[in-house]
Amino acid sequence: MGTYEGSATRPVHVTMGVTMLMSRRVGAEFLGTFGLVLGGCGSALIAAGVPEVGIGYAGVSLAFGLTVLTGAYAFGHISGAHFNPAVTLGLVVGGRFPARDLPAYWIAQILGGIAAGAVLFAILSGESGFDPSAGFASNGYGEHSPQHYSLMSGLIMETVMTFMFLIVIMGATSKDAPKGFAPIAIGLALTLIHLVSIPVTNTSVNPARSTAVAIFQGSWALEQLWAFWVAPLIGATLGGVVQRWLEEEKTAQPA
């Protein structure tokens, strides 16, 4: 990645160009995260439970994967298509992304997710009997886990799944990987993650996604939100460390 901040020795027009570049990048992150929450959580809230024709766990899993796949093709060339604070942190740890840009990305991702949550809330408010306190696609453990898994089970699942997600992301986007196929691998990885983990935590691996709906659920989801920041961030950090080590090992091998 390049250097983005202005400096006293840099011409004003260059500094302005750098600012515009960052605004486009965070705008892409906002829109990509908006799309992820709208498509993924929207499928869970609107389409999953329709009697006889609902898409169920498998459909929701596919929806999340498709939002990342399509978003990566749409915005990857602008921002790198993180759409996830854990991914951004993992890429920083893995040496793929400058730490100075992390706060701006996190803010854009969180705001994009909340904006999508607000849109979903507005849509669902038109449904008779709508009650966001019933869950609103929030992540949870214990009595709020879809299949009542414990806090420890949820933390392990979220940590391991986010770890594997970062391994796939960094491997698929490495310089030696086939070009143009990374969004497919990453989208399918997120689909698989959801197929495995929806019954345990309703699948987070993304603190922005968790925050976006917890705000509108308003009670227990906010109380349990810490777990869906802590576990994904730990998993992403570990993934960044391991993938960086793997790539350094490959570089160090004699020709």
C-alpha positions in Angstrom: 0.0 0.0 0.0 1.1 3.6 -0.6 1.6 6.5 1.8 -1.6 8.4 2.3 -1.1 11.2 4.7 0.0 14.7 3.6 3.2 16.3 4.8 4.9 19.6 5.0 7.1 18.8 2.0 4.2 17.5 -0.2 2.5 19.9 -2.6 -1.0 20.9 -1.6 -2.6 19.4 -4.7 -1.0 16.0 -3.9 -2.2 16.2 -0.3 -5.7 17.0 -1.6 -5.5 14.0 -3.9 -4.5 11.7 -1.0 -7.5 12.9 1.0 -9.8 12.2 -1.9 -8.3 8.8 -2.3 -9.0 8.0 1.4 -12.5 9.3 1.1 -13.2 7.0 -1.8 -11.7 4.0 0.1 -13.7 4.6 3.2 -16.8 5.2 1.1 -16.3 1.8 -0.6 -15.9 0.2 2.9 -19.1 1.9 4.0 -21.0 0.7 1.0 -19.5 -2.8 1.1 -20.4 -3.3 4.7 -23.8 -1.9 4.1 -24.4 -4.5 1.4 -23.1 -7.3 3.6 -25.4 -6.5 6.4 -28.4 -5.7 4.2 -28.0 -8.9 2.1 -26.8 -11.3 4.9 -28.9 -10.2 7.8 -31.7 -9.2 5.5 -31.9 -12.8 4.2 -32.1 -14.1 7.8 -34.7 -11.6 8.9 -36.9 -11.6 5.8 -36.5 -14.8 3.8 -35.2 -17.5 6.2 -38.4 -18.2 8.1 -41.1 -17.9 5.5 -43.3 -21.0 5.9 -42.6 -23.8 3.3 -40.5 -21.6 1.1 -38.0 -20.1 3.5 -34.3 -20.3 2.7 -33.2 -21.6 6.1 -29.6 -21.8 7.4 -28.2 -22.9 4.0 -29.8 -19.9 2.2 -28.6 -17.4 4.8 -25.1 -18.9 4.5 -25.1 -18.5 0.8 -26.4 -15.0 1.1 -23.5 -13.9 3.3 -21.1 -15.5 0.9 -22.6 -13.8 -2.1 -22.5 -10.4 -0.5 -18.8 -10.7 0.1 -18.1 -12.2 -3.4 -20.0 -9.5 -5.2 -18.8 -6.7 -2.9 -15.2 -7.8 -3.5 -15.6 -7.5 -7.2 -17.4 -4.2 -6.9 -15.1 -2.5 -4.4 -11.9 -4.5 -4.1 -10.0 -2.3 -6.5 -10.9 0.7 -4.5 -10.5 -0.2 -0.8 -9.4 -3.9 -0.8 -13.0 -4.9 0.2 -12.5 -5.7 3.9 -16.1 -4.9 5.1 -15.1 -6.3 8.5 -13.0 -4.8 11.4 -11.5 -8.2 12.1 -10.3 -8.5 8.5 -8.7 -5.1 8.6 -6.9 -5.9 11.9 -5.7 -9.3 10.5 -4.3 -7.6 7.4 -2.5 -5.1 9.6 -0.9 -7.8 11.7 -0.1 -9.8 8.5 1.7 -6.9 7.0 -0.8 -6.3 4.2 -2.4 -3.0 5.4 -1.0 0.1 7.1 -2.0 0.4 10.7 -2.6 4.2 10.4 -5.6 3.5 8.1 -7.3 1.1 10.5 -9.4 3.6 12.5 -10.9 5.1 9.3 -11.8 1.7 8.0 -13.3 0.6 11.3 -15.5 3.7 11.5 -16.7 3.3 7.9 -17.5 -0.4 8.4 -19.4 0.2 11.6 -21.4 3.1 10.2 -22.1 1.1 7.0 -23.4 -1.8 9.0 -25.6 0.4 11.2 -27.0 2.1 8.2 -28.1 -1.3 6.8 -29.5 -2.2 10.1 -31.6 0.9 10.1 -32.9 0.1 6.6 -33.8 -3.4 7.6 -35.6 -2.0 10.7 -37.6 0.4 8.6 -38.6 -2.4 6.2 -39.5 -4.9 8.9 -41.5 -2.3 10.8 -44.1 -2.7 8.1 -44.7 -6.3 9.0 -47.5 -7.1 11.4 -46.2 -8.2 14.8 -42.6 -7.1 14.1 -40.6 -7.2 17.4 -36.8 -6.5 17.1 -36.3 -7.6 20.7 -37.0 -11.2 19.5 -33.5 -11.2 18.0 -33.1 -9.1 14.9 -30.5 -11.6 13.5 -28.2 -10.8 16.4 -25.4 -13.0 17.6 -25.6 -14.6 20.9 -24.6 -17.4 23.3 -26.3 -19.4 26.1 -30.1 -19.0 25.8 -29.6 -16.6 22.9 -27.6 -19.1 20.8 -29.8 -20.6 18.1 -29.1 -24.1 19.6 -28.2 -22.9 23.1 -24.4 -23.3 23.0 -22.4 -22.0 25.9 -20.2 -18.8 25.9 -17.1 -21.0 25.8 -18.4 -22.8 22.7 -19.2 -19.5 21.0 -15.9 -18.0 21.8 -14.0 -21.0 20.4 -16.2 -21.1 17.3 -15.9 -17.4 16.5 -12.1 -17.4 17.1 -11.4 -20.4 15.0 -13.7 -19.5 12.2 -12.3 -15.9 12.0 -8.8 -17.4 12.0 -9.6 -19.6 9.1 -11.3 -16.8 7.3 -8.1 -14.7 7.5 -6.0 -17.6 6.3 -8.2 -17.9 3.2 -8.3 -14.2 2.6 -4.5 -13.7 2.8 -3.7 -16.9 0.9 -6.2 -16.1 -1.9 -4.9 -12.6 -2.3 -1.1 -13.4 -2.1 1.0 -12.4 -5.0 1.5 -16.1 -6.1 -2.3 -16.9 -6.0 -4.3 -17.1 -9.3 -5.4 -13.7 -10.3 -9.1 -12.7 -10.3 -10.3 -15.7 -8.3 -9.9 -14.3 -4.7 -13.5 -13.1 -4.3 -14.8 -16.5 -5.2 -12.6 -18.3 -2.7 -13.4 -15.7 0.0 -17.1 -15.8 -0.6 -17.2 -19.6 -0.5 -15.2 -19.6 2.7 -17.7 -17.2 4.3 -20.5 -19.5 3.1 -18.9 -22.5 4.7 -18.2 -20.6 7.9 -21.9 -19.8 8.2 -23.0 -23.4 7.4 -20.8 -24.6 10.4 -21.4 -21.8 12.9 -25.0 -20.5 12.5 -26.3 -23.0 15.1 -23.7 -22.0 17.6 -23.7 -18.2 17.6 -25.7 -17.2 14.5 -22.3 -16.5 13.0 -20.5 -13.2 13.4 -16.8 -13.4 12.4 -17.4 -9.7 11.8 -17.8 -7.2 14.7 -19.5 -4.6 12.4 -22.2 -7.1 11.4 -22.8 -7.9 15.1 -22.9 -4.3 16.1 -25.2 -3.3 13.3 -28.1 -5.5 14.5 -27.4 -5.5 18.2 -28.2 -1.8 18.4 -31.7 -2.5 17.1 -32.3 -5.6 19.2 -31.5 -3.3 22.1 -31.1 -5.5 25.2 -29.3 -8.9 25.5 -27.6 -8.5 22.1 -25.8 -5.4 23.4 -24.9 -7.1 26.6 -23.3 -10.0 24.7 -21.8 -7.9 21.9 -18.3 -7.9 23.6 -17.9 -11.6 22.7 -18.4 -10.8 19.0 -15.7 -8.2 19.1 -13.2 -10.0 21.2 -13.3 -13.5 19.6 -13.1 -12.3 15.9 -10.3 -9.9 16.7 -8.3 -12.6 18.4 -8.9 -15.0 15.6 -8.0 -12.4 13.0 -4.8 -11.5 14.8 -3.8 -15.2 15.0 -4.6 -15.6 11.3 -2.5 -12.6 10.3 0.4 -13.9 12.3 0.3 -17.4 11.0 -0.2 -16.4 7.3 2.6 -13.9 7.6 4.8 -16.7 8.9 3.8 -19.0 6.1 4.6 -16.5 3.5 8.0 -15.6 5.1 8.8 -19.3 5.2 8.0 -19.6 1.5 10.1 -16.5 0.7 13.1 -17.9 2.7 13.2 -21.1 0.8 16.2 -21.5 -1.6 15.5 -21.2 -5.3 
